[in-house]
Amino acid sequence: MGSGARPTLRIPLILLALANLVVLGMKVWPWQDLSSLGGNGTAALDPALCLLGYIAVIFWLVSSSDDPTGKALSAGTMLGLLGGVCLAAEIFFRAHSAIEQGVPPAIWTRGFFAVAALAWGMAGVSGARASGGGMGMMTGAWSAMVSCLLASTAFLGQLYFAGPLPPSTDPWKQYQGLAIGDPATQAMVQSLNSVTFYMLIGPMVGAGIGLLFALLAPEKKK
């Protein structure tokens, strides 16, 4: 990936992360009531901080790439998009199954995750062939970041299209799930927690899978 290709990768990803931030801000408005979601507002603040961190990493990682690293990151981005489509499909499929049947078929859920993990592993192989096992681990983590950014878009997109929350005089009790609780508020908090989980845990899983595949993959013949 030469310098001319870097903005092509960087700008859409940053714009997607910014769009997620806008949707998140709209869903938790008014911001002065964030503490009503529990944990002093961490349910909303944590995914916002993750998105800001992603924007910083995207800008730094893509813009600071030399040619071998850039090619590996470019491959990791494409594979991350594939993994992200699988994660987003799993999220929508699970939500649809919960409405229609109550429990999504486990084989589909595992299949989506398996394809995403395979994509991260192949990104690790690409990185390892470019610059060794350490690069394979980083490329796997980067690919997982791209995937998890798409997953967060799926979660926040569902929240956006779910419409505004009904008014309540006691959102904290809603969050706690008491008898007067509102299922819509509980679902929103669960979705925000899922965004944080994916964005924090995903890159660590991707790094591990990328390193594993990098170590197991045969060396590229010179």
N, C-alpha and C positions, 0 to 999 in steps of 0.2 A: 504494500500500500504506500504509494508515494504521497508527497505533500498535497498534491491536487485532489486525492481521494479522501483525505482526512475530514474535511468539512461535510462531505457526503455522508459519512458515518456519524459524525459528531452531532450535527444540527438536528436531524430527525429524532435522535434519541433524547437530546436535551429538551426539544420541544414536547416530546411525549411525557417526559418527567414533569415539565412545567404544567402541562395540561392536567396531569394527575393532581398536582398541587392545587390547581384552580378548582377542580371538582371536589377535592377534599375540603378546601376552604368553604365552598358553597354548602356542603353537607353539614358542617359543624357550626355554621353561622347561627346566632351571634357568638363571636369568639369569646366574649366575656363570660359565657355560660359553659365553657369547656369543662370546668370542674364538675359539672353535673353528670358527666359521663363516667365518673369514677376515677380513682387514682390520680386526682388533681389534674385531670385532663390528659393523662399520658396516652389514653386510647387514641386520641387525635394527634397529639404532639409527636409521638414516636414515629408513625408513618411519615409525617411531614419532615422530620429530621432525616429519616432514611432517604427520602426523595431528594432532599438537598445534598446529602452525602453522595448519592448516585450522580447528581449533576456535576459535582466537583470531580469525582473520579472519571466520569466520561470525558470531561474537558481535558483533564491532565493526561489520562492514559492514552487517548487517541492522538492528542496533539504532540506528545513527547515520543512518538514511536519512530524508530529507525526502520529501514526497509525490511529486514528479516522479521523483526518484531511486528511491524505493521501488517505484513502478509499473514502472520499467524493470527493477529487480532481480527483482521478482516474475515478470515475463515471462521474464527470463533464467533464473530457477530452473526454471520449467516446461519451457523449452527445454533446459535442462541435464539435467533428468530424462529427456527424450526421448533426448538424446545419450548419457546414461549407460546407458540400456537398450540402445542400439546397441553401445556399447563392451563391456558385460557379455555381450551376445549373441555378439559377435565372440570374446571370450575363451573362453566355453564352447564355441562352435562350433569354434574352433581346437583346443581340448583334445580334443574328441570326434573331430575329423578325424584328429588325430595318433594316436589310439588305433586308429581304424578303417582309415585309409588312409595315414597317415604325413605327408601334406601337405594342408592345407586349400585348397579352391578359391580362387584369388586373387580372382575376381570377387566372391565373397561378402565376403571380408575388406575389399576396397576399398569395397564398397557400404556396409558398416556404418560405416566411417570417414567416408565421404562424407556420410552422413546426419548423423552427429555434427557434422562440420564445418559443414554447412549450418545446423544448429540453433544453433551458436555465432555464425555470421554473422547469423542473424535476430535473435539477442539483441543483437548489435552495432547492428543497424538500430533496434531498439526503444530502446536507450540513446541513440543519436544523435538520434532524433526527440524524446527527452525533454530532452536537455541538450547536444547537440553531439557532435563526433567523439571527444573525450576520454572522454566518458561511454560512447560506443559501444565503445571499446577496453576500458574497465573492465567493462562488462556482458558483453562477449564472454569476458573472462578469468574473471569470476564464473560464467558459465554452464559454462565448461570445468571449473572447480573442482568444481561439482556433479556433472558427468559423471564426472570422474576419481575422485571419492569413491565413486561406484557401481562404477567399474572396480576400485578397490582392494578393495571388498567382494567382488567376483567372484573376484579372485585369492585373497584370504584365505579365502573360503568354500570354494574348492577345496582349499586346504591343510587346513582344518579337517576336512572330510569325508574327506580322504585318510588320516586316522588318524595315530597316533604314529609317529615315526621308529624304525627298528630300532636297537638298541644297537650301538655301535662303540667300539673302542679308539683310533681315530685319525680323528676327524671332519675334521681338516685335509686329510688325504689324500683323503677323500671329496670335499671341496670342490674340490680340485685336479683331480679326475677321473682319478686314477690307477687302476691295474688293480684294486686292492682297493676302489675307491670304491663308494659306495652311490648308485644313481640317485635314490632318494627324497630324500637330502640335497641332491644337486645340483639336483633339481627345486625344492626348497624355496628354496634360495638364489636361483635364477633367478626364482622368483615374487616374492620379497621385493625383488629388484632391479627387477623390472617395476613393482611398486607405487610404488617411489621414482621411477622414470622417468616414469610417468604423472602422478603428483602434482606433480612439478617442471616437466616439459616441457609438460603439458597446458594449464595457464593461460597460458603464454607463447604457445603456438600459438593458443589462443582469443583472446588479446588482439590478435594480428596479424590473425586472420580477422575479428574484430569490427570492428577499425579499417578494414580493407579494405572490408567490406560497408557500414560507416557512410559511407565516402567515396563509394562508388558508388551508394548508395541515393538516390532523389529526395527532396528536402525535403518535409516534411509541409505541405500547404496550410493556411493559417490562415483 
